[in-house]
């Protein structure tokens, strides 16, 4: 569980580099705009550009390539699955046909093209999110959301959820180790049963801890408000240049994304 614990932490965001030094308000505006362009793009050029640009930026701030791959593994798996399903079930023009263990597998061109666009959009979008999460602490994120006039209830929930992710992982780790020490995972049948018990106990403990946390916060006079927020300084000259540059960059990206590649 230590690997997952480290993945969710903002240890990389706390490091001093050229990306983390950019004001969170500028990064929020950029990330929302680029994700929107990635979503409406009609070809794979824009998503793949975002993917390679994001990888280059992460490597430039010395994020290990293995960490990047680990964070992209699950989204990439879903992207490949979508590509395969659409290629097998959508379209009429056959692109490739072969047989596996007596079963005919037919990949259709229209489905592969549609699935490839979705696959690239998933990879491009998640790479942008990873860049943002690896260069922005939760306190700065909450401050930026507050500046964007996001309701304080949402920001408060975000800060509390982030705070208790690690306690949740610690609970999972403790119960997992306890089950293994009692041979609860010695066979597949026992593993499935143990996972069911673990899930049920997690739900019960989550409700119990939430009640205790609420009572403790009320006893200390908490009546709502953002907990993990900081005061943001005035924008610097470089941030203004980035905002101005966005006015030139975004129309070019929208135009490029509207071009039909094939």
Secondary structure, DSSP 8 states (H G I E B T S, - for coil): -HHHHHHHS-TTTTS-STTTTS-HHHHHHHHHHHHHHHHH-SSHHHHHHHHHHHHHHHHHTT--HHHHHHHHHHHHHHHHHHHHHHHHHS-SSEEEEEEETTEEEEEEHHHHHHHHHHHHHHHHHHHHHHHHHHS--HHHHHHHHHHTT--HHHHHHHHHHHHHHHHHHHHHHHHHHHHHHTTTTSSHHHHHHHHHHHHHHHHHHHHHHHHHHHHHHHHTT--S--SS--------HHHHHHHHHHHHHHHHHHHHHTS---
